[in-house]
Amino acid sequence: MKTSVSKRRRCGQHFLRDRKIIQRLVDLSNVGPSDTVYEIGTGTGNLTERLCARARFVTSSEIDVSLFKKAKEKLSELRNLRLENIDGFGREVKFDFLVASLPYSGSRRFIEWLACLTFTRAIVLMQQEFAEKILSAPKTSRYSAVSVIAQRCLHVRTEDSVSRVAFTPAPQVDSVILSLEPRNPARPELIRVINKFFSFKRKLASSMLATLERQHNIDLSDSFHLIHQQQRVTDLYPDELFALAAKVYDKIKG
């Protein structure tokens, strides 16, 4: 298991090397001396150092063992820092601000995790393709479960574009800096239902509800009024889908 995680990290992680972009992440976070910060992915520790210079306390997680050891040695003199060799999404943590540079493979999981939390602001560097996906509108080809979750639960704003040459090694695509703030924090169980809905994304929403009735032996007759007869799942707006998910979940749980 350790070998596969380490290999995935070496192949999939691109380290931010542009000092101006690193400083831009810190400045956009608006972190001050009374704030607590959570960083996902310590990496080389360059961003971590700058966060510690601004914040009251920083917790930084790094899943890769070798990177964690190097960062622990490099940052050993920082007294307002706690380094953790863990999966950054695998623990409960309270923070005012979050700053992170995310690999594409972890972006969806990050949005689902962040959508359930209460915090002040997250400044996140992620691949442009994924940012476009979470901002996609209903009835478009990229509109998906993660689009619904992000738009319903978070205020999302694009702050800057970042060229691929800002990373080493350079990825194949450009990135963007997003600012995310809480809008309507979700319950994890509703996020699971939204993901279930999108396994029916090519079907009519009414057909989806009928299938869920059979699968779970429940009566959803009081939910059909929430949709129009010819609407597909991908025609529904985030607020509509979450209202429907709440109805479905309440019936399933009993």
Secondary structure, 3 states (H helix, E strand, C coil): CHHHHHHHHHHHCCEECCHHHHHHHHHHHCCCCCCEEEEECCCCCHHHHHHHHHCCEEEEECCCHHHHHHHHHHCCCCCCEEEECCCCCCCCCCCCEEEEECCHHHHHHHHHHHCCCCCCEEEEEEEHHHHHHHCCCCCCCCCCHHHHHHHHHEEEEEEEEECHHHEECCCCCCEEEEEEEECCCCCHHHHHHHHHHHHHCCCEHHHHHHHHHHHHCCCCCCCHHHCCCCCEHHHCCHHHHHHHHHHHHHHHHC
